[in-house]
């Protein structure tokens, strides 16, 4: 947008007042953001234009109070300032974010998926702000019925222009990748990609010429963002080989092509709730297929870790739980598509295996609560097993980092290693407390009856002589 157009859009008429100075500042800040938008622009222009007019209306009422002592104008402008400021502060958060957005954020499938959520969230936030002006107490009183009706029609028109424009740009970027599909993919995939591209062009025409429900429009554009993002990721030389092949697989592109086909059917047929639910489900399944390389799953040993938590005594329980917690951190990282690749399975399995070995050693090391020799605690098989587990966990963090970002994963390991050290100290401190307690008051052996009071119980019958029936002695 040119500077002159920005001035025309965001400038409040001269003659402003101190009471609306903050509103004026926020309008100009949002207007500057909107001038940099590469999507959702038409709705945003309309929104800033309408808010500027409302600010001018507030100033007109302030002027009327000054010149005519009008209580009616006083009540209108004072009621409008707070809700309009609230709306502008909320809108400014959206506008600052939207200036940074356009196509899918590259690098991974998860980032592509997040990009679709960001687009939908900002799209909804901007449109809700515009339509919400007519329902906000204090603001709606400054909008005439005729303006309100016009706003509804213009919002719908501006929204359609935004959707069609953005979808058209995405399709053009996808077309550029389609030309490379024959050399970058194999088998039937180039043909399926071509069919998907054609289906998106059909959807563009359906949205341009028809009135499909908003859900169909949203899912179509989110699908286009994902499809373009996937093409960017598999074309990037820095992408892990596992992910590159997965994103070029027939599994992924059959799902994409089927989704676009069913979206087109939903845009041209009677759109009952059942049809919409089905395309939403298919979109969700498409995301699931994108995020999971077949055969690359968490090792089964991961679920065994939790079974040891209740079987370990002091002086190992704190560090045992710390090891399990670190395993959970690694598992969470692995589920992120950035790390979920074949080469990360082996170090993860080693880490889980050694952790299980340490937990088993801890179970065997202490069978009962007793006075414990600290020197044995610091030098036995369980201690060796815990050290081995810690080494495997550190190696796993290093392996994950080598594939993505070493410094980031090194910092994460350092934080968890500190937590493990603290857990070892907690176990040792608790052991010292226990030894001190046992020294002051030894634990009684349930088989040792020495020093106990003996109780002799005799049972007699009811005869006059009271014949003895039974006698029992217990300690």
N, C-alpha and C positions, 0 to 999 in steps of 0.2 A: 504494500500500500504506500502511496506517495505521502510526503509530509503534509502537503496541502489537504489531502483527503483525511489524514489523521486529525488535523486541526478542525476540519469541518465536522468530523464525527464526535470528537471528545470535548470540544470547547463549549463551556457554558457561557451563555450570553453575559455581556458586561452588566455591571450593577449587582454583583453578588454580595452576600452579607457574611459576616463572621460565623453566623450560625450554620452556614452551609459550606464553610471553607474545607472541612474534612471530606465532605461528599464530593466537592469539586476535585480535590486532590486524588481521591480514589477513582473517580471517573477517568481522569487523565492517565493514571497509572494503568488501569485496565484497558483503556483505549490504546495505549502504547503496546501492551501485550497482544491485544487482538490484531493490531496491524501486522504482527509477525506470524499470525496463525497460517498454517498450511492445510488445515482441515477445519471443519465446523465454523468456517468464517462467516457465512451468511447469517446464521442464527446469532452469532456473536455481535456482528455489526448492528443487527436489529435490536439486540438487547442493550448495547451501549447507547444507541440512538434513543431508545425509549427512556432509559434512566436519565439521560441528559435532559430530555423534555420534562421529566418529573421534577428534576432539580430546578429547572427554569420556572416550573409552576410553583414550587415552594418559595423561590425568591420573589415571584410575583405576589404571593400572599403576604410575605414579610413586608414588601413595599406598600401593599394595601393597608396593612396594620399601621405603618408609619404615617401614611397620608390620610387615611379615612377612619382610623381607630376602630377597625372592624374586628369584633370578637370572633365572628365566623371564620375569617381568614386566620386569626390567631390560633384557633383550635385546629384548623386543618394543617397549618405548617408545623406546629409543635408535635402533632400526632404522627407526622410523616418522617421526621428526622431520624429517630432511633431505628425504626424498622428498615429504613433505606440504608443507613450505615451498616446495620447488621448484614443485610443482603450483600452490600458491596464488599465487606471484609470476607465473607464466605466466597463470593465470586472471584475475588482477587487470588485466592488459593488455587482455584481451578485455572484461571487465566495464566498464572505464573507456571503452572505445570504444563498446560497445553502448548505454550510457546516452545517447549523442549521436545514435543512429540511430533511424529509424522508417520513413518512406516514402522515395521516391527523392529524392536531392538535386537541386534544380531548377537551371535555368539553361542546360543543354545536354544533348545526347544522351549525350556521354561521361560526364557526371556521373551520369546515370541508369544507364548500364551499370555504372559503378563501384559504384553503390549495390547492384546485384544481387550483385556479387562480395563486397562487405562483409557483406551479409546471410548469404550461403552460408558464408563463412569463419567468422563468429561462431557461426552455428548449428552447424556441424561442430565447432568448438572446444569449445563448451559440452557437447555430447553426448559427445564423445570424452573429455573430462575426467571426466564422470560414469561412463561405462562403463569408463574406464581405471583407476578406483580399485581394481577387482577384480583387475587384472593388474599392479599396481605392487608390487614387492617392498618389504616393510616395512609397507605399508598393507594389503595383502590379508590378511595374517595377523590383522588386527584385525576383519575382517568375517566373520561366520559364514556357513556355506553357505546357510542359510535366508535371511539378509539379502541375499546375493549374488543368489539366484534372484528374490527380490522386487524387487531393484533393476532387473534386466533388464526385468521386466514393467512396472514403474512408469515406467522411462525411456521405453519404447515408448509407453505411454499418455500420458505428459506431452508427448512429442514430437509425437504426433498432435494433442493439444489446441493446442499452439503453432502448428502448421502450419494447422490449420483456422481458428483464431481470427484469425491474421494474414491469411490469404487472404480470409476473410469481410470484414474491415475494408477491404482493398484493393478488393474488389468493390463495397462500398458507396460508396467514394470515386469509383470508375469510373462507377457509376450516376448520380452527381450530374453528371458531365461528359456522360453520354449525353443528358441532357435538353437540353444546350446544343448538341449536335452538329448539329442541323438548321440552326441559325443560323451556326455557326462553320465548317461544312464544306459541300461542295456535291456535286452529282451523286449517285452511288450510295454515297458514303462514309457518310452517316448510317445507311443500312441495314446496311452492312458492320460499322459500329461496334456497332449493336444486336445483330447476329449474334455478334460477338465477346464482348459482355457476356453474352449467353445461354449461349455456350459455356463461359465462366468459371463461371457458376452451375452448369452441369452438372458441371464438374470439381470444384467445391466438394462437391457431393452425392456424387460418385464417391470422393473422398478421405474424406469423413465416413463413408460407409456401407461402403466396400470397403477393400482392402489393396493399392493400387497400389504398384509398386516406388518406392524412395526417389528415383530419378532422375526419374521422372515427376512426383512431388510437387515436387521442387526446381525443375524446369523450369517447372512450372505457376506457382509462386509468383514465380520470376524473371520470367516473362512478364508476370504481373500487375503487378509493380513497374515494369517497362518501359512497359507500356501506360498505367498511371496517370501515370508520369513524362512520357511523350510528350504526354499531354493537358495536363498542367501547363505544359509548355514552349510548346506552340503557343497556349495561352491567355494566356501572359504577353506584355503589350504591349511589353516590352523585347526580345523575341526578334526576331532578324533576319528580315526578310520572306521571304527565300529559305527559311530553315529552317521558318518557320511554315507556308508552303505545302507544303513537302516532307512535313512530319509530318502534314499533313491530306490527303495524296494517296491515291489509290486503291492505288497501288503498296505503300505502307506498310501500309494496313489490310487489303488482301487477304492480305498475308504474315502479319499478326497473326491474322486469322480462320482461315487455313489451319493455322497452328501450333496453335492451341487445339483445332481439330477433330481433328487427328492425335494430340494429347496425350490427348484423350478416348478415341479409339480404342485407344491404347496402354494406357489404364487399365482397359479393359473386356475386351480380348482377351488371349490368351495372350502374355505379354511375352517374346518371345525376344530374344536379343542384337541380332539384325538390326533389329527394330522399334525398340529403344531407340537404336541407332546412328542410325536415320533421323530420329527426333524431335530428337536432339541436333544432327544436321546441319542440320535445318530451323531450330532455334533460332539456331544460328550464322549461318545465312543471313539470318535476320530482323535480327540485329544489323548485319550487313553492309549491308543495305538501309537501315536507320535512319541509318547513319553516312555515307552517300554520296548527295549531291544529284546527280541525273543531269546530266551535262554539266559539272559543276564538278570539274575535275581539275587536277593540276599541269601547267604548261606543258611541252611536249615539249622545249623548249630546256634544261630542267634537266639532263637526262642528258648533254647535249653538254659541260657544264662540265668534267667529269672528263677528257675527252679531251685537254685542253690541258696538263695538269700536267707531262707529260714533255717538252713541246716548248718550254718557256720557259727562257731562260738568266738568269744574273745579269746585270743587277741588278734583276730583276723577279719572280723566282720566289717569294720569301717573301710579298710583298704579293699576288701572284696567288693563291697558296694561301689567303691570309687572306680574299680576296674570295669564293673558292669556299666556304670554310668558313662565311662569313656567309650565303651563299645557302642552304646546307644548314640553317642555323638557321631561316631563313624558311620553307623547305620543310617542316620539321618542325612549325612553328607552323601552317602552312596545313593540314596533315593533321589537326590537332586540329579537331573539329567546331565549336568556337567561332569559328574563323577561316575555315572552308572555305565561303565564300559567293561569289557572283558578283562583288560589288564589289571583292573582293580579288584577282581574277585579273589585272586590268589593271596595277596597280602591281607585281605579282609578275613579270609578263611583261616590263615595262620594266626592272626590276632585273636579270633574267637576260639580257636583250638587251644592256644596257649593260656588264654584266660580261663577256659573250662578246666584245664589241667591244674591251674593255680587254685581254683575253687575246690576241686576234688582234694588237692593236697591239704587245704585248710580244714576240710571236713575230717580228714584222717589224723591231722596233727593234734587236735584237741578233742578228746572224747568225753571229758567231764570237767566241771568247774573245780579248779584246784589252784594251789600255790604254784606259780609258774616261774621258771628260771629265765631271767631276762636274756642271759647269754645264749640260751637255746632258741629263744624267740628270734634273735637276730642272726642265727646261723644254723639253719636246718633245711630240710627238703622243701618245706612250704615257702620259706623265704626265697630259696633259689627259684621255685616255680613262679612266685610273684614277680621277681626280677626279670625272668624270661618273658612273662606276659607283658610287662611294661616295655621291654625292648621291642617286642612284636608290634605293640600298639604304636610306638614311636615310628617304627619302620613303615607301618601302614599310613600314618599321616604323611611321612616323607614321600611315599609312592603316590598318594593322591595329589600332593603338592607338585611333584615332578610333572604330572600330567596337566596341571592347570596353573596354579599360582603358589609357588613354594613358600614365599614369605608369609602369605595369608594362612596357610596350613601350619607353618612353623609356629606362628603366634598362637594358633589355636591349640597345638600340642603343648606349648609352654604353659598356657593357662591350665590345661588339664593335668599336666605333670605336677604343677604346684598344688593342685587339689589332691592328687594322690599322695604327695609328701605330707600334706596336712592330715590325711586320713591315717597314714602310718603312725604319725605322732599321736593322734587321738587314740589309736589302739594301744600304743605303748603307755600313754598316760593312764588309760583305763586299767591296764594291767597292773601298773604300780598301785593304783587305788585298791584294786582287788587284793593284791598281796598284803597291803597294809591292813586291810579289813580281816583277812584270814589270819594274819599274825595276832591281831587283837582278839578275834573270836573265830576259832577254827571251825571248819565245816564238819558236822557230825556224820560219821559213817553210819548208815542205817542198820548195818549188821553188828555194830559194836554196842553191846548192852551194858557195858561196864559203867557203873555210877548212876544207873537209872533206878528209879523207884519201882519196886515190885508190888503188884496188886494181886492179892489172893481172894478169889471169889468162890464162895461155897453156896450150894443150892440144897435146901432141905425140903422134905415133903411136909404135909400138914398134920401128920400124926402127932400124938401127944409127946412122943419122944423126939420128934423132929429128925427123922432118919435122913442121913446125908445121901443125896442123889448124885451130885456132881460137884467137882472141885476143879478150878482153873486158876493158874498163876500166869500173870502177864507182866512184862516189863513196860 
